[in-house]
């Protein structure tokens, strides 16, 4: 389950926030840890919204 801070960050519409989120997802995927991979997927789902 994602931390509330991540959920707030995803809702940020600034270019800087979007870049940070992109980098965070890349770093979580690169770690290869099960928990980080799940976080990356959840962040992508929040970023992309329902039905995307």
mmCIF file of the N, C-alpha and C atoms, coordinates in Angstrom:
data_MODEL
# 
_entry.id   MODEL 
# 
loop_
_atom_site.group_PDB 
_atom_site.id 
_atom_site.type_symbol 
_atom_site.label_atom_id 
_atom_site.label_alt_id 
_atom_site.label_comp_id 
_atom_site.label_asym_id 
_atom_site.label_entity_id 
_atom_site.label_seq_id 
_atom_site.pdbx_PDB_ins_code 
_atom_site.Cartn_x 
_atom_site.Cartn_y 
_atom_site.Cartn_z 
_atom_site.occupancy 
_atom_site.B_iso_or_equiv 
_atom_site.pdbx_formal_charge 
_atom_site.auth_seq_id 
_atom_site.auth_comp_id 
_atom_site.auth_asym_id 
_atom_site.auth_atom_id 
_atom_site.pdbx_PDB_model_num 
ATOM 1   N N  . UNK A 1 1  ? 0.839  -1.181 0.000   1.00 0.00 ? 1  UNK A N  1 
ATOM 2   C CA . UNK A 1 1  ? 0.000  0.000  0.000   1.00 0.00 ? 1  UNK A CA 1 
ATOM 3   C C  . UNK A 1 1  ? 0.881  1.240  0.000   1.00 0.00 ? 1  UNK A C  1 
ATOM 4   N N  . UNK A 1 2  ? 0.527  2.180  -0.834  1.00 0.00 ? 2  UNK A N  1 
ATOM 5   C CA . UNK A 1 2  ? 1.336  3.388  -0.968  1.00 0.00 ? 2  UNK A CA 1 
ATOM 6   C C  . UNK A 1 2  ? 1.150  4.334  0.209   1.00 0.00 ? 2  UNK A C  1 
ATOM 7   N N  . UNK A 1 3  ? 2.227  4.963  0.577   1.00 0.00 ? 3  UNK A N  1 
ATOM 8   C CA . UNK A 1 3  ? 2.253  6.008  1.578   1.00 0.00 ? 3  UNK A CA 1 
ATOM 9   C C  . UNK A 1 3  ? 1.407  7.187  1.084   1.00 0.00 ? 3  UNK A C  1 
ATOM 10  N N  . UNK A 1 4  ? 0.722  7.868  1.987   1.00 0.00 ? 4  UNK A N  1 
ATOM 11  C CA . UNK A 1 4  ? -0.114 9.020  1.613   1.00 0.00 ? 4  UNK A CA 1 
ATOM 12  C C  . UNK A 1 4  ? 0.694  10.109 0.910   1.00 0.00 ? 4  UNK A C  1 
ATOM 13  N N  . UNK A 1 5  ? 1.970  10.264 1.251   1.00 0.00 ? 5  UNK A N  1 
ATOM 14  C CA . UNK A 1 5  ? 2.810  11.271 0.604   1.00 0.00 ? 5  UNK A CA 1 
ATOM 15  C C  . UNK A 1 5  ? 2.915  11.012 -0.896  1.00 0.00 ? 5  UNK A C  1 
ATOM 16  N N  . UNK A 1 6  ? 3.013  9.745  -1.285  1.00 0.00 ? 6  UNK A N  1 
ATOM 17  C CA . UNK A 1 6  ? 3.081  9.416  -2.702  1.00 0.00 ? 6  UNK A CA 1 
ATOM 18  C C  . UNK A 1 6  ? 1.787  9.809  -3.402  1.00 0.00 ? 6  UNK A C  1 
ATOM 19  N N  . UNK A 1 7  ? 0.669  9.525  -2.749  1.00 0.00 ? 7  UNK A N  1 
ATOM 20  C CA . UNK A 1 7  ? -0.626 9.837  -3.351  1.00 0.00 ? 7  UNK A CA 1 
ATOM 21  C C  . UNK A 1 7  ? -0.778 11.337 -3.578  1.00 0.00 ? 7  UNK A C  1 
ATOM 22  N N  . UNK A 1 8  ? -0.329 12.134 -2.634  1.00 0.00 ? 8  UNK A N  1 
ATOM 23  C CA . UNK A 1 8  ? -0.393 13.592 -2.778  1.00 0.00 ? 8  UNK A CA 1 
ATOM 24  C C  . UNK A 1 8  ? 0.531  14.039 -3.907  1.00 0.00 ? 8  UNK A C  1 
ATOM 25  N N  . UNK A 1 9  ? 1.722  13.472 -3.964  1.00 0.00 ? 9  UNK A N  1 
ATOM 26  C CA . UNK A 1 9  ? 2.695  13.843 -4.985  1.00 0.00 ? 9  UNK A CA 1 
ATOM 27  C C  . UNK A 1 9  ? 2.163  13.542 -6.388  1.00 0.00 ? 9  UNK A C  1 
ATOM 28  N N  . UNK A 1 10 ? 1.498  12.421 -6.551  1.00 0.00 ? 10 UNK A N  1 
ATOM 29  C CA . UNK A 1 10 ? 0.975  12.031 -7.855  1.00 0.00 ? 10 UNK A CA 1 
ATOM 30  C C  . UNK A 1 10 ? -0.057 13.043 -8.340  1.00 0.00 ? 10 UNK A C  1 
ATOM 31  N N  . UNK A 1 11 ? -0.780 13.642 -7.423  1.00 0.00 ? 11 UNK A N  1 
ATOM 32  C CA . UNK A 1 11 ? -1.810 14.602 -7.796  1.00 0.00 ? 11 UNK A CA 1 
ATOM 33  C C  . UNK A 1 11 ? -1.218 15.954 -8.186  1.00 0.00 ? 11 UNK A C  1 
ATOM 34  N N  . UNK A 1 12 ? 0.055  16.146 -7.953  1.00 0.00 ? 12 UNK A N  1 
ATOM 35  C CA . UNK A 1 12 ? 0.731  17.387 -8.310  1.00 0.00 ? 12 UNK A CA 1 
ATOM 36  C C  . UNK A 1 12 ? 0.769  17.503 -9.835  1.00 0.00 ? 12 UNK A C  1 
ATOM 37  N N  . UNK A 1 13 ? 0.427  18.671 -10.355 1.00 0.00 ? 13 UNK A N  1 
ATOM 38  C CA . UNK A 1 13 ? 0.354  18.814 -11.805 1.00 0.00 ? 13 UNK A CA 1 
ATOM 39  C C  . UNK A 1 13 ? 1.554  19.544 -12.403 1.00 0.00 ? 13 UNK A C  1 
ATOM 40  N N  . UNK A 1 14 ? 2.507  19.919 -11.585 1.00 0.00 ? 14 UNK A N  1 
ATOM 41  C CA . UNK A 1 14 ? 3.647  20.666 -12.111 1.00 0.00 ? 14 UNK A CA 1 
ATOM 42  C C  . UNK A 1 14 ? 4.592  19.758 -12.900 1.00 0.00 ? 14 UNK A C  1 
ATOM 43  N N  . UNK A 1 15 ? 5.348  20.369 -13.797 1.00 0.00 ? 15 UNK A N  1 
ATOM 44  C CA . UNK A 1 15 ? 6.337  19.623 -14.567 1.00 0.00 ? 15 UNK A CA 1 
ATOM 45  C C  . UNK A 1 15 ? 7.397  19.027 -13.648 1.00 0.00 ? 15 UNK A C  1 
ATOM 46  N N  . UNK A 1 16 ? 7.781  19.782 -12.622 1.00 0.00 ? 16 UNK A N  1 
ATOM 47  C CA . UNK A 1 16 ? 8.785  19.286 -11.680 1.00 0.00 ? 16 UNK A CA 1 
ATOM 48  C C  . UNK A 1 16 ? 8.264  18.056 -10.930 1.00 0.00 ? 16 UNK A C  1 
ATOM 49  N N  . UNK A 1 17 ? 7.015  18.097 -10.519 1.00 0.00 ? 17 UNK A N  1 
ATOM 50  C CA . UNK A 1 17 ? 6.415  16.959 -9.834  1.00 0.00 ? 17 UNK A CA 1 
ATOM 51  C C  . UNK A 1 17 ? 6.320  15.742 -10.745 1.00 0.00 ? 17 UNK A C  1 
ATOM 52  N N  . UNK A 1 18 ? 5.966  15.975 -11.997 1.00 0.00 ? 18 UNK A N  1 
ATOM 53  C CA . UNK A 1 18 ? 5.858  14.881 -12.967 1.00 0.00 ? 18 UNK A CA 1 
ATOM 54  C C  . UNK A 1 18 ? 7.223  14.247 -13.218 1.00 0.00 ? 18 UNK A C  1 
ATOM 55  N N  . UNK A 1 19 ? 8.253  15.078 -13.298 1.00 0.00 ? 19 UNK A N  1 
ATOM 56  C CA . UNK A 1 19 ? 9.619  14.565 -13.515 1.00 0.00 ? 19 UNK A CA 1 
ATOM 57  C C  . UNK A 1 19 ? 10.085 13.752 -12.306 1.00 0.00 ? 19 UNK A C  1 
ATOM 58  N N  . UNK A 1 20 ? 9.807  14.272 -11.107 1.00 0.00 ? 20 UNK A N  1 
ATOM 59  C CA . UNK A 1 20 ? 10.178 13.564 -9.886  1.00 0.00 ? 20 UNK A CA 1 
ATOM 60  C C  . UNK A 1 20 ? 9.488  12.209 -9.837  1.00 0.00 ? 20 UNK A C  1 
ATOM 61  N N  . UNK A 1 21 ? 8.198  12.175 -10.151 1.00 0.00 ? 21 UNK A N  1 
ATOM 62  C CA . UNK A 1 21 ? 7.452  10.922 -10.130 1.00 0.00 ? 21 UNK A CA 1 
ATOM 63  C C  . UNK A 1 21 ? 8.023  9.940  -11.141 1.00 0.00 ? 21 UNK A C  1 
ATOM 64  N N  . UNK A 1 22 ? 8.341  10.424 -12.329 1.00 0.00 ? 22 UNK A N  1 
ATOM 65  C CA . UNK A 1 22 ? 8.942  9.569  -13.358 1.00 0.00 ? 22 UNK A CA 1 
ATOM 66  C C  . UNK A 1 22 ? 10.246 8.944  -12.849 1.00 0.00 ? 22 UNK A C  1 
ATOM 67  N N  . UNK A 1 23 ? 11.091 9.780  -12.261 1.00 0.00 ? 23 UNK A N  1 
ATOM 68  C CA . UNK A 1 23 ? 12.375 9.291  -11.738 1.00 0.00 ? 23 UNK A CA 1 
ATOM 69  C C  . UNK A 1 23 ? 12.180 8.314  -10.587 1.00 0.00 ? 23 UNK A C  1 
ATOM 70  N N  . UNK A 1 24 ? 11.202 8.599  -9.725  1.00 0.00 ? 24 UNK A N  1 
ATOM 71  C CA . UNK A 1 24 ? 10.927 7.708  -8.595  1.00 0.00 ? 24 UNK A CA 1 
ATOM 72  C C  . UNK A 1 24 ? 10.501 6.329  -9.094  1.00 0.00 ? 24 UNK A C  1 
ATOM 73  N N  . UNK A 1 25 ? 9.631  6.295  -10.084 1.00 0.00 ? 25 UNK A N  1 
ATOM 74  C CA . UNK A 1 25 ? 9.178  5.020  -10.649 1.00 0.00 ? 25 UNK A CA 1 
ATOM 75  C C  . UNK A 1 25 ? 10.358 4.260  -11.261 1.00 0.00 ? 25 UNK A C  1 
ATOM 76  N N  . UNK A 1 26 ? 11.204 4.966  -11.999 1.00 0.00 ? 26 UNK A N  1 
ATOM 77  C CA . UNK A 1 26 ? 12.382 4.322  -12.591 1.00 0.00 ? 26 UNK A CA 1 
ATOM 78  C C  . UNK A 1 26 ? 13.289 3.728  -11.509 1.00 0.00 ? 26 UNK A C  1 
ATOM 79  N N  . UNK A 1 27 ? 13.515 4.488  -10.438 1.00 0.00 ? 27 UNK A N  1 
ATOM 80  C CA . UNK A 1 27 ? 14.378 4.005  -9.355  1.00 0.00 ? 27 UNK A CA 1 
ATOM 81  C C  . UNK A 1 27 ? 13.779 2.805  -8.648  1.00 0.00 ? 27 UNK A C  1 
ATOM 82  N N  . UNK A 1 28 ? 12.490 2.822  -8.415  1.00 0.00 ? 28 UNK A N  1 
ATOM 83  C CA . UNK A 1 28 ? 11.841 1.680  -7.755  1.00 0.00 ? 28 UNK A CA 1 
ATOM 84  C C  . UNK A 1 28 ? 11.918 0.438  -8.642  1.00 0.00 ? 28 UNK A C  1 
ATOM 85  N N  . UNK A 1 29 ? 11.720 0.605  -9.942  1.00 0.00 ? 29 UNK A N  1 
ATOM 86  C CA . UNK A 1 29 ? 11.832 -0.537 -10.861 1.00 0.00 ? 29 UNK A CA 1 
ATOM 87  C C  . UNK A 1 29 ? 13.271 -1.060 -10.903 1.00 0.00 ? 29 UNK A C  1 
ATOM 88  N N  . UNK A 1 30 ? 14.239 -0.149 -10.904 1.00 0.00 ? 30 UNK A N  1 
ATOM 89  C CA . UNK A 1 30 ? 15.644 -0.542 -10.981 1.00 0.00 ? 30 UNK A CA 1 
ATOM 90  C C  . UNK A 1 30 ? 16.098 -1.315 -9.748  1.00 0.00 ? 30 UNK A C  1 
ATOM 91  N N  . UNK A 1 31 ? 15.486 -1.057 -8.611  1.00 0.00 ? 31 UNK A N  1 
ATOM 92  C CA . UNK A 1 31 ? 15.906 -1.748 -7.381  1.00 0.00 ? 31 UNK A CA 1 
ATOM 93  C C  . UNK A 1 31 ? 15.627 -3.250 -7.471  1.00 0.00 ? 31 UNK A C  1 
ATOM 94  N N  . UNK A 1 32 ? 14.515 -3.593 -8.138  1.00 0.00 ? 32 UNK A N  1 
ATOM 95  C CA . UNK A 1 32 ? 14.175 -4.998 -8.297  1.00 0.00 ? 32 UNK A CA 1 
ATOM 96  C C  . UNK A 1 32 ? 13.563 -5.641 -7.064  1.00 0.00 ? 32 UNK A C  1 
ATOM 97  N N  . UNK A 1 33 ? 13.468 -4.888 -5.962  1.00 0.00 ? 33 UNK A N  1 
ATOM 98  C CA . UNK A 1 33 ? 12.860 -5.445 -4.746  1.00 0.00 ? 33 UNK A CA 1 
ATOM 99  C C  . UNK A 1 33 ? 11.360 -5.593 -4.948  1.00 0.00 ? 33 UNK A C  1 
ATOM 100 N N  . UNK A 1 34 ? 10.807 -6.663 -4.437  1.00 0.00 ? 34 UNK A N  1 
ATOM 101 C CA . UNK A 1 34 ? 9.387  -6.942 -4.602  1.00 0.00 ? 34 UNK A CA 1 
ATOM 102 C C  . UNK A 1 34 ? 8.528  -5.767 -4.160  1.00 0.00 ? 34 UNK A C  1 
ATOM 103 N N  . UNK A 1 35 ? 8.826  -5.216 -2.988  1.00 0.00 ? 35 UNK A N  1 
ATOM 104 C CA . UNK A 1 35 ? 8.040  -4.089 -2.468  1.00 0.00 ? 35 UNK A CA 1 
ATOM 105 C C  . UNK A 1 35 ? 8.149  -2.864 -3.384  1.00 0.00 ? 35 UNK A C  1 
ATOM 106 N N  . UNK A 1 36 ? 9.341  -2.563 -3.866  1.00 0.00 ? 36 UNK A N  1 
ATOM 107 C CA . UNK A 1 36 ? 9.526  -1.409 -4.742  1.00 0.00 ? 36 UNK A CA 1 
ATOM 108 C C  . UNK A 1 36 ? 8.850  -1.611 -6.094  1.00 0.00 ? 36 UNK A C  1 
ATOM 109 N N  . UNK A 1 37 ? 8.872  -2.824 -6.602  1.00 0.00 ? 37 UNK A N  1 
ATOM 110 C CA . UNK A 1 37 ? 8.178  -3.098 -7.857  1.00 0.00 ? 37 UNK A CA 1 
ATOM 111 C C  . UNK A 1 37 ? 6.670  -2.906 -7.703  1.00 0.00 ? 37 UNK A C  1 
ATOM 112 N N  . UNK A 1 38 ? 6.135  -3.331 -6.561  1.00 0.00 ? 38 UNK A N  1 
ATOM 113 C CA . UNK A 1 38 ? 4.712  -3.126 -6.283  1.00 0.00 ? 38 UNK A CA 1 
ATOM 114 C C  . UNK A 1 38 ? 4.403  -1.636 -6.147  1.00 0.00 ? 38 UNK A C  1 
ATOM 115 N N  . UNK A 1 39 ? 5.296  -0.896 -5.478  1.00 0.00 ? 39 UNK A N  1 
ATOM 116 C CA . UNK A 1 39 ? 5.114  0.556  -5.356  1.00 0.00 ? 39 UNK A CA 1 
ATOM 117 C C  . UNK A 1 39 ? 5.124  1.219  -6.721  1.00 0.00 ? 39 UNK A C  1 
ATOM 118 N N  . UNK A 1 40 ? 6.057  0.816  -7.580  1.00 0.00 ? 40 UNK A N  1 
ATOM 119 C CA . UNK A 1 40 ? 6.154  1.404  -8.921  1.00 0.00 ? 40 UNK A CA 1 
ATOM 120 C C  . UNK A 1 40 ? 4.864  1.170  -9.700  1.00 0.00 ? 40 UNK A C  1 
ATOM 121 N N  . UNK A 1 41 ? 4.332  -0.025 -9.611  1.00 0.00 ? 41 UNK A N  1 
ATOM 122 C CA . UNK A 1 41 ? 3.085  -0.334 -10.309 1.00 0.00 ? 41 UNK A CA 1 
ATOM 123 C C  . UNK A 1 41 ? 1.930  0.506  -9.758  1.00 0.00 ? 41 UNK A C  1 
ATOM 124 N N  . UNK A 1 42 ? 1.862  0.630  -8.446  1.00 0.00 ? 42 UNK A N  1 
ATOM 125 C CA . UNK A 1 42 ? 0.803  1.427  -7.827  1.00 0.00 ? 42 UNK A CA 1 
ATOM 126 C C  . UNK A 1 42 ? 0.941  2.902  -8.203  1.00 0.00 ? 42 UNK A C  1 
ATOM 127 N N  . UNK A 1 43 ? 2.159  3.421  -8.238  1.00 0.00 ? 43 UNK A N  1 
ATOM 128 C CA . UNK A 1 43 ? 2.387  4.808  -8.635  1.00 0.00 ? 43 UNK A CA 1 
ATOM 129 C C  . UNK A 1 43 ? 1.981  5.032  -10.085 1.00 0.00 ? 43 UNK A C  1 
ATOM 130 N N  . UNK A 1 44 ? 2.287  4.071  -10.942 1.00 0.00 ? 44 UNK A N  1 
ATOM 131 C CA . UNK A 1 44 ? 1.888  4.187  -12.345 1.00 0.00 ? 44 UNK A CA 1 
ATOM 132 C C  . UNK A 1 44 ? 0.370  4.178  -12.479 1.00 0.00 ? 44 UNK A C  1 
ATOM 133 N N  . UNK A 1 45 ? -0.293 3.341  -11.701 1.00 0.00 ? 45 UNK A N  1 
ATOM 134 C CA . UNK A 1 45 ? -1.757 3.290  -11.740 1.00 0.00 ? 45 UNK A CA 1 
ATOM 135 C C  . UNK A 1 45 ? -2.359 4.619  -11.291 1.00 0.00 ? 45 UNK A C  1 
ATOM 136 N N  . UNK A 1 46 ? -1.808 5.200  -10.235 1.00 0.00 ? 46 UNK A N  1 
ATOM 137 C CA . UNK A 1 46 ? -2.289 6.492  -9.769  1.00 0.00 ? 46 UNK A CA 1 
ATOM 138 C C  . UNK A 1 46 ? -2.002 7.584  -10.794 1.00 0.00 ? 46 UNK A C  1 
ATOM 139 N N  . UNK A 1 47 ? -0.817 7.561  -11.368 1.00 0.00 ? 47 UNK A N  1 
ATOM 140 C CA . UNK A 1 47 ? -0.428 8.566  -12.357 1.00 0.00 ? 47 UNK A CA 1 
ATOM 141 C C  . UNK A 1 47 ? -1.312 8.504  -13.598 1.00 0.00 ? 47 UNK A C  1 
ATOM 142 N N  . UNK A 1 48 ? -1.567 7.285  -14.056 1.00 0.00 ? 48 UNK A N  1 
ATOM 143 C CA . UNK A 1 48 ? -2.288 7.105  -15.311 1.00 0.00 ? 48 UNK A CA 1 
ATOM 144 C C  . UNK A 1 48 ? -3.802 7.194  -15.152 1.00 0.00 ? 48 UNK A C  1 
ATOM 145 N N  . UNK A 1 49 ? -4.279 7.038  -13.936 1.00 0.00 ? 49 UNK A N  1 
ATOM 146 C CA . UNK A 1 49 ? -5.714 7.108  -13.688 1.00 0.00 ? 49 UNK A CA 1 
ATOM 147 C C  . UNK A 1 49 ? -6.429 5.855  -14.153 1.00 0.00 ? 49 UNK A C  1 
ATOM 148 N N  . UNK A 1 50 ? -7.704 5.770  -13.835 1.00 0.00 ? 50 UNK A N  1 
ATOM 149 C CA . UNK A 1 50 ? -8.482 4.587  -14.207 1.00 0.00 ? 50 UNK A CA 1 
ATOM 150 C C  . UNK A 1 50 ? -8.693 4.476  -15.722 1.00 0.00 ? 50 UNK A C  1 
ATOM 151 N N  . UNK A 1 51 ? -8.646 3.273  -16.204 1.00 0.00 ? 51 UNK A N  1 
ATOM 152 C CA . UNK A 1 51 ? -8.935 3.012  -17.603 1.00 0.00 ? 51 UNK A CA 1 
ATOM 153 C C  . UNK A 1 51 ? -7.824 3.327  -18.580 1.00 0.00 ? 51 UNK A C  1 
ATOM 154 N N  . UNK A 1 52 ? -6.633 3.591  -18.103 1.00 0.00 ? 52 UNK A N  1 
ATOM 155 C CA . UNK A 1 52 ? -5.523 3.890  -19.016 1.00 0.00 ? 52 UNK A CA 1 
ATOM 156 C C  . UNK A 1 52 ? -4.580 2.743  -19.099 1.00 0.00 ? 52 UNK A C  1 
# 
